[in-house]
Amino acid sequence: MNGQKATHYRAVIDASRVGMLQNANKEGSLLNDMTGEISSITMDVWLGEKDLPVRLKQDMGRVKVTMDFNEFGATAAIKAPPAAQTADMTQLVQDSQQS
């Protein structure tokens, strides 16, 4: 995986067992509008050297997220963008789900 030896693990978590997600997964919620009502979450993780993740993949209904990790322990300076460079995307996301 990404040029490293890695061990793959998979977990399938029933939506009824993921705490607050149960409340957010109700009809009309933004999460439900984005994902469709989910009955489970599938998580795949590949662990490399020192048992650190190399890749994490999540499948939640229509939403699929993959993250690759390259290094750990580094500190990144993060600064919030100015308000003029941000937007409320709620309506856009809701409208895109109705298409």
C-alpha positions, 0 to 999 in steps of 0.5 A: 500500500503506497509502497509500504508493507501493510496489513488490511483490517475491515470492520462493519459497524451496524448504524444502531451501534454508533452512538450519536449517528443514530440521531443524525441518521433520521429522515430530513437530517443533512447527514441522511440527505447526503448519505441516504439512510445508512444501515451500517458503516464499513471501515477498512484500515491498512496499518503499516510500520509501527502499526500506524495507518497508511490508508483509511477507507469509510463507506457510509451509504452514498458517501465514500471517503478514502484518506492516505497518511504519509507521516506522523508526528509533524505539527501543521500550522492551521489557520481558519480562512477569513469569513469572506472565503467561507460559505454555508454549503447546506442548501447546495448539498440539499439541492444536489441530493434532489437531482 
